[in-house]
């Protein structure tokens, strides 16, 4: 298996419900409706130097993924002071002889958030903006810029959050700020990381937070005014991004959450059509992975580190949700399920992939992806023939999208921390690592 270690070129200054057909745009986290598939693309499985269109350094760091509209790529970065520079609360002195001093805990770190627009042609920065009001504190694997933007033909939407403020900002493709909204506070020890979607002239966000705070909300995409909210009883902050599905001639939204399970919302009014709690509410869990449509089913997951994890397929029958199948072994906690044709692939955080019949949950094969380095925080994506997924060490692993068994096609080393999901658009793959952006040419 060929592996190629890529030297980083530092660029000065920069930095629907059906399967995607055209593949020119990647409008939200995991592309069209969160499916993660562009069948018109053909991305090579092994990357030599000549396979890269360009590679550039970004003006900040982050774990959010890129989105693409035409010849423009949009992503969020952030710059913070180092931990040693950040304001910390000193540990109290202990006068007892021989007593150990407690290590001071790092407090929120002041940040500069930087929405960026990059040229898909050459990686140059078309525009970037800076916002400096706020400090971020979260889980060690989170970042101040873990949210993926949403984009359509009219605008691009960025979100980020602190304990004091959840910010949503809309820009034109040319970088004109259209509006900015303060959507309240963020209650959650792991920090903010939710990503918006655009549906018509609404921006929709899963704003589930901790201790009964937060909501599901929609914002008018033209003005930034709140269109509707749905009250929640969430106990842990969620990062799951909703998907759109059709049932009975209606276009509806599906959300997942530990306490609420699956929630169906009418995007036109914000009315809750159906809801069913299907996860284990007696153990601490969190919905991080985003639901995906598979025919007339929606598949979602929930779990927490060493606790049980659940992958559940649901069908809406009228105004009632019905559980169709369930899997509770080797279920991904952070990566999303990928459905290619009739097969669902569950690529878990440790690198074990399980292929099942999407309609029934029947297992087809299960295998460990070789040479995974560290955990898997990003989600798999596909060009219809191949599946790509990055581990946190910056290796993009490639396997065949096949129900017959595991076939390893390649491993491509980027030599940078990577907790993101690749984007596919215009027969290219864009991979964002912590501090860099790579463009891989299709064949």
N, C-alpha and C positions, 0 to 999 in steps of 0.2 A: 504494500500500500504506500503510494507516494505521499510524502509530506514535504511541504515547502515553507521554510521560515521566511516571513516577509519583512523586509526592512521598512521602517516607517519614513515616508517622505513628509517633512514638516513644511506645510505651506505658509508663506509669510502672511501674517495678518488675519487669517480666517478664524480664520476660518470663515343592495338589493337582497335579496335572499338567495339568489342563485349563484352558481360558480362564475367567477370573473371571466369574461370573454376577451375584451379588448386589452386589459392589462396595462393600460397607460397610466392609471392612477392607483394609489394605495392610500385611501382617504382617512383611515383611522387605525387604531391598534389592530394589527393582524389583517389589514387590508379590508376589502369589500365585505361588510357585515361580520368582520372578525373571523372569516373562513380560513385565511392564511394560504390561499391557493390562487395561482395565476397559470392556467393551463396553456396559454399562448406563449409562455416563456420556455426557454431551454437553457438552464444555467449549468455550466460544466461542473462535474463532481469533484475534480481535482484542479486546484488553481495554481498555475505558474505565474511568474511575474507578468507575462504578456496578457494574462487574463484580466488584469486590473486596468480599468479605465483611468482611475486616479485614486489617491489616498491622501487624506489631509488631517491636520490637527484642528480640533474644535476649540472655541474660545473659552470653554469651561468643561466641566465633567457632568456625568449624569447616567441614569439607568433607563431613561425613556427611549422609546424607539422612534425612528423617523417615519414621516408620512410624505407622500409624493403626489403632486398634481402637475401633470405635463412635464415641463422642464425645470420644475422647482421642488426642492426638498426642504421640509420644515422640521425642526426639532428644538427641544428645550435643553439648555445647559444652565449650570450655575457655578458661581465661584464663591467659596467661603474661606474664612480665615482658618489656619491650621488649628488643630486641637490645642496646641500650646499657646496660641495667641487668643483663643476664645475665652470669653469671660467664664470663669468657674467659681463655684462657691467653695472657699477653702474649708478643709475639714477642721473641726474644733480641736484645739490642743488638749491633750490628755496629760495631766500632771503626775499620774501614777507612774512610778519607776518601772521600766520594762514594758509598759503598755504599747501595743502597736498602734500606729496612727492609721486612720482610715484613708484610703486613697480618694482624693477629691473626685467627684463626678463632674464630667464635662456638661456644661449648660448648653442652651441653644446657641448655634453659631450664626453670626450675622452673614447674610448672603446677598449676592448680586445675581438675580435671575436674568438669563439672556435668551430670549426667543431669537432663533436664527433661521434665515432663509439661505440655502446653498444652491448653486447652479448644478443641475444634474449633468450638464455638459462637461464641466471641468473641475467642479468642487470648489470654485471660488465663492466667497460670501457675497450675496446680492444685497442683503441688509441684516442688521442685528440691532436689537434694542436692549436697554438695560433698566432693570427695576431693582432698587436697593432697599426698599422698606420692609424689613422683616428678618427674623432669625429662624433657623430650622433645627429641630432635634428629632431624631427617629432611630429606628433599628440600625444596627451596624451594616446590614446589607441593603438598607434603603439609601436614598440620596435626596437632596433638595430638588432634583430635576428628574424624578422617576415617572412623571406623567407624559403620555404620548399625545400630541396635538390631534385635532380633527380638522379636515379641510374639505371644502367643496369648491365650486366654480366661482363663488363670490367672496369667500373669506377663509381665514385659518384661525382656529380657536386654541389658546394655550391656557392651562390651569396649573397652579401650584398652591401649596397651603402651608400655613404655620398655625401654632396654637392660637394666634390672634386673628388670623384672617385667611379665608379661602378666596383666592384671586382668580378671576376669569377675564381674559383679555382677547379681543378680536382685532385682527389686522386684515387689511386688503393684501392681495398677493404681492403688491409693490411696497408693503411695509407701512402704509398709513394706518394709524391706530383708529379704529372705528368706534370702540367703546371699551370700558373697563368696569367690572362689577365686583363688589365686595359681597360675598355670599355667606358671611358669618364666620364662625370660628371652626377650628378643627380639633376634635377631641379624640386622641388616639396615640398611645405611647410609641407605636411603631412609625408614626409620622404619615404624612399624606402621600398618596401614590395613585389616585384614581385618574382615569382618562375619560374625556368626553367623547360623545359621538354626535354627528349631525344627521337629523332626519327631517327633510323638508326645511322649514325655517325655524326649527327648534334645535337647541343644543341640550342634550340630555346627559346627566351625570348621576352615577351611583354615588351618593354622598352619605352612605351608611357610616356611622361613627360608633364610638363606644359609650356604654352606660346609658343607652336609650336616646342618645343624641343623633343628629343628622337626619337625612331624609333622602328620598328620591326627588330629583328636581329637573325641570325643564326651563330653559331661558330662551327668550325671543332672540334669534340669531341676528336680527337687524338692529336691536336696541340694547340688549343686555338686561332687559326687564324680566323678572321671574314670571313665567307663564303658569306654572303649577308646581305644587310640591305634594309628596305623599309622606305622611307621618310614618315613622318606623319605631320598632322596639329593639333595634340592633344593640348587641352587647359588645361587639368587637368591630373595629374599623375594617372595612372591606375594600378590596381593590378590583373586584370583578367588574368587567365592562359589559353592559347589556348588549343583546343582539336583537335583531328584528326578525319576526317570522310571520307567516300568514296562516290564518285559520278561519274557516267559514267566510271567506271573502274579506276578512279584516286584516289590516296590517297592525301588528301588535309588538310590544317590547317585552323581553324576558330578562328578569334580574335574578341573581342568585345571592343568598345570604345564609349564614349559619343558623340564625333563629327563624327566619322567615321561610327558608327553603327556596322554592321557585315562586316568583311573583310575576303575574302577567298584568301589564298596564296598557291602557289605550292611550297612545301618544297624543291624540287630538284633544283629550280632556284631562288626562292624568288619573282617570278612574281606574281602580283596581278591578280587573275582570275576574281574576282567579288567583288563589294562593294555596300552596301546600307545603308544610314543613316536613322535610324528608331526611334531614341530617340528624346527627346525634346531639341533641341540645343539652345533654347531661355532662359532656366533656367539652373542654375549650377547643373551639375550632374557628376557622376563618376562611371566608370565600375569597381566594386570590385569583385562581384560574377563571377565565371568562367562558360563558356558555357558547355553544356552537350549534347551528342547525344541521340536522341530518334527516332529510326527507320531511316527514310530518312530525319528527321528534326534535326536541332540544335537549342536548347533553350538557350537564354541568357537574362540577366537582366541589368538594369542601373537605377540610380536614385541618390537621395541625401537627407538624413535626412528627414526634413518635406516636401520637394518638392515631386512631383509625382514620382512614380517608375514604371518601365515598365518591363514586362516579355513578350518576343516576340519569337515566333517559326518561323524559316526560313527554306526554302527549296531551294537548288541550282538546277535550271533547265537549263542544258547546261552551259552557262556562265552568267546566270542571277539569282539574288536572288529574291525569292518571299516570302512575308510575308503570313503565313498561319493562325496564330491566335495571339491574344494579350490579356494580363490581366494587369489591372492597379489598383487593390485593394489588399491590404495585400501582396504586392510583396516584397520578401526579398531584402534588400540593400547589406548586406555583405554575408549571407549564400548562398550557391549554391543550385540550383534546384536538386532534386534527382528523378531519374526515375527508378521505379521497375516494371518490366514487361510492362504493358500498361498504368500505372498510374504515373503521375508526381506529386511530393510533393513539395509545396512551403512553407518552414518553415521560417517565417519571423523573423526579429530581436527582436520582442517583444514576440515571442512564439506562434503566431497564425499560424496554419498549414492549408493549402488549398490543397485538392487533386483534380486533374483534369485529364481528359482523355488526355494522352500525344499527341495523333494524332489530337485532335480537340480543346483542351483547355476548353471543357465543364466541369463545376464545378460538382464534385461528393459530396464533403462535405467540411465544414470549421469549425474549432473549435480551442479554445484556449487550449494549453497544460497547465495543472494545475501546480501550484507551481514553475513556472519559477522565478528565483531570479536574477534580473538584466537583461542585454541584452544578446542576442545570437550573438556571433562573429564567432564561428566555423560553419561548415556545417554538415548536416546530412549524415550518412553512414548507410549501411544495410547489413545484412547477407541473404537477400532475403525474410525473414519472419518477421523480426523486424527492426525498424529504431531507431538509436541512435544519440543523439545530445546533446552537452554540453552547459550549460549557463555559464556566466562569473564568477559565484560564485563557479563553480566546481561541479555542479550537472549534471550527465549524465542521461538524460531523455530517456525513452524507450517506443515506441508505436508500435502497430502492423502495418505492411505494408499491409494495407487493403483498397480497394476502397469502402468498405461498410460503413465506419464511424470511428470515433476516438475510439480506445481502448488503454487505458493507461496500460502498463505492468510493469513499474518500475521507480524508481528514485534512483540514486546511488550517494552518497555524497563523494566527494574527498577532500573537505576542503582546496582548493587552487585556486587562480585565474586561470581561464581557458579561453583562447581566441583562441583555436586551434581546429583542426579537428582530430578525432581518425583515426588510421590505423588498418586494419584487414589483417592478414597474418598468415599462418600456424595454422589456427583455434584458433587464439588469437586476442584480441583487445589491442592495445597500445594507451594509452591516455597520452598526454603530457600536463601538466599544466605549469604554469609559471616557476616553479623551480623543478618539479619532473616528473618522467616517471613511469607509471603504466602498468603492464602486466596482463590482465584478461584472464583466461583459458576458452577455448570453451568446449562445452559438447560433 
